[in-house]
Amino acid sequence: AGLGVLTAPLSKLCRHLIAYEIDRKLIPALAEVTRDCSNIEIRNEDILESRIANLESRNYAVVGNLPYYLTSRLLRFFLTAQYKPTRIVVMIQKEVGERICAKPGEMSLLSVSVQFYGTPRIIARVSRNSFFPPPTVDSVILEIASKEASFAREKEELFFSFVKAGFGKKR
């Protein structure tokens, strides 16, 4: 959640918002920025170690500006969760977003994996100059609409072992 720049406006669009921030030093500022938002629950924890099982009866979405080094792990965490979000909307590094949305012939293990679980599309491009200080890369806002599971868990594992073997060698 960082300093709440995205969190506070998002709270106006939903009934309940769970904001994760791992950095304990940012929590007081986040709490101050969101103090008038009664539907925000702030959690000072690592989202990758959280339990989202309590969301089983909820229709939920994931929205965020992801730390670039965590993009693949966070997407895998939510896309393979027992109770998947209906939609994921995240800002990520432009090149990663383009790889995720790749078409057949240009696909990678990452694009096959994401497209197995959802339908990704780039909904906006964000210049590095939109930030201060500017990062060294441009970004995109990526939306992934979740798909219903089409395989049993055993077949899913077989599918991915086949896909990994296919991408295991350059040619």
C-alpha positions in Angstrom: 0.0 0.0 0.0 3.0 2.3 0.4 1.8 5.8 1.4 -1.8 5.3 0.3 -1.7 7.3 -2.9 -3.6 4.5 -4.7 -5.2 3.0 -1.5 -7.4 5.9 -0.4 -9.0 6.6 -3.9 -9.6 2.8 -4.3 -11.5 2.6 -1.0 -14.2 4.7 -2.6 -14.8 2.0 -5.2 -15.2 -1.0 -2.9 -17.0 -2.2 0.2 -13.9 -3.6 1.9 -10.2 -3.0 1.1 -7.3 -4.9 2.6 -4.1 -2.9 2.2 -0.8 -4.8 2.6 2.4 -2.9 3.5 5.4 -4.9 4.7 7.5 -1.8 5.7 6.6 -1.0 9.3 7.9 2.5 9.0 5.2 3.4 6.4 2.3 2.2 8.5 1.8 5.5 10.5 1.7 7.6 7.3 -0.6 5.1 5.6 -2.9 5.1 8.6 -3.0 8.9 8.5 -3.7 9.2 4.8 -6.5 6.6 5.1 -7.9 7.6 8.5 -11.2 8.8 7.0 -11.7 5.6 5.0 -13.6 3.3 7.3 -13.6 0.4 4.9 -9.8 0.0 4.8 -8.1 -2.8 6.8 -4.3 -2.2 7.0 -2.1 -5.3 7.4 1.6 -4.9 8.2 2.7 -8.2 6.7 4.2 -9.8 3.7 1.3 -10.6 1.3 3.2 -13.7 0.1 2.9 -15.1 3.6 -0.7 -14.1 4.2 -3.6 -16.4 4.2 -6.2 -15.5 1.6 -8.4 -18.5 2.4 -10.7 -16.2 4.3 -11.6 -14.7 1.0 -13.3 -17.9 -0.2 -16.8 -16.5 -0.1 -15.8 -13.1 -1.4 -15.7 -11.8 -4.9 -12.3 -10.0 -4.8 -9.8 -8.2 -7.0 -6.1 -7.5 -6.6 -4.9 -4.0 -7.4 -1.5 -2.6 -6.9 1.8 -1.1 -8.1 4.0 -4.1 -7.7 7.6 -4.0 -6.7 9.2 -5.2 -10.0 11.3 -7.9 -8.4 8.2 -9.5 -7.0 6.0 -9.5 -10.1 6.2 -13.1 -11.1 5.9 -14.4 -7.5 2.9 -12.3 -6.7 1.1 -13.2 -9.9 1.8 -16.9 -9.3 0.6 -16.5 -5.7 -2.8 -15.2 -6.7 -3.3 -17.1 -10.0 -2.7 -20.4 -8.4 -4.5 -19.7 -5.1 -7.4 -22.0 -4.2 -9.7 -18.9 -4.2 -8.5 -16.8 -7.1 -9.3 -13.1 -7.6 -11.8 -12.3 -10.4 -9.4 -9.7 -11.7 -5.9 -8.5 -11.2 -4.9 -5.0 -12.1 -1.3 -4.1 -11.5 1.4 -1.7 -12.7 4.5 -3.7 -13.8 7.6 -3.2 -15.8 6.7 -2.7 -19.5 8.8 -5.5 -20.9 7.3 -8.0 -18.4 3.8 -6.9 -19.3 4.5 -7.3 -23.0 6.0 -10.8 -22.4 2.9 -11.8 -20.4 0.6 -10.7 -23.2 2.7 -12.4 -26.0 0.9 -14.3 -28.7 1.8 -17.8 -29.9 5.2 -17.9 -31.5 6.5 -15.3 -29.1 5.4 -16.9 -25.9 7.6 -17.7 -22.9 7.0 -19.9 -19.8 5.7 -16.7 -18.1 3.1 -15.9 -20.8 1.9 -19.5 -21.0 1.6 -19.7 -17.2 -0.4 -16.4 -16.9 -2.6 -17.1 -19.9 -3.4 -20.6 -18.6 -5.0 -19.0 -15.5 -6.3 -15.7 -17.0 -6.7 -13.4 -19.9 -4.1 -10.6 -19.7 -4.2 -7.2 -21.5 -2.3 -4.0 -21.3 -4.7 -1.2 -20.5 -2.3 1.7 -20.2 1.4 2.6 -20.7 3.1 4.7 -18.0 6.3 6.6 -18.8 9.2 6.5 -16.4 8.9 10.3 -16.4 5.6 10.0 -14.5 7.6 9.3 -11.3 10.1 11.1 -9.1 12.7 10.1 -9.0 12.2 8.3 -12.4 12.9 4.6 -12.5 15.1 3.2 -15.3 12.2 1.5 -17.0 8.8 2.3 -18.4 5.7 0.6 -16.9 2.3 -0.7 -18.0 -0.9 -1.3 -16.3 -1.8 -4.9 -16.8 -5.3 -6.4 -16.3 -5.7 -10.2 -15.9 -9.3 -11.5 -15.9 -9.3 -14.9 -14.2 -10.4 -18.0 -16.1 -12.4 -20.8 -14.6 -10.2 -23.9 -13.9 -10.3 -26.2 -16.9 -8.1 -29.0 -15.5 -8.1 -31.1 -12.4 -5.0 -30.3 -10.3 -3.2 -33.5 -11.5 -3.7 -32.6 -15.1 -2.5 -29.1 -14.4 0.8 -30.4 -13.0 1.2 -32.6 -16.1 0.5 -29.7 -18.4 3.1 -27.5 -16.7 5.7 -30.2 -16.6 5.2 -30.5 -20.4 5.4 -26.8 -20.9 8.5 -26.4 -18.8 10.2 -29.2 -20.8 9.2 -27.3 -24.0 10.8 -24.1 -22.8 13.7 -26.0 -21.2 15.9 -25.7 -24.3 16.4 -22.6 -26.5 15.2 -24.2 -29.7 
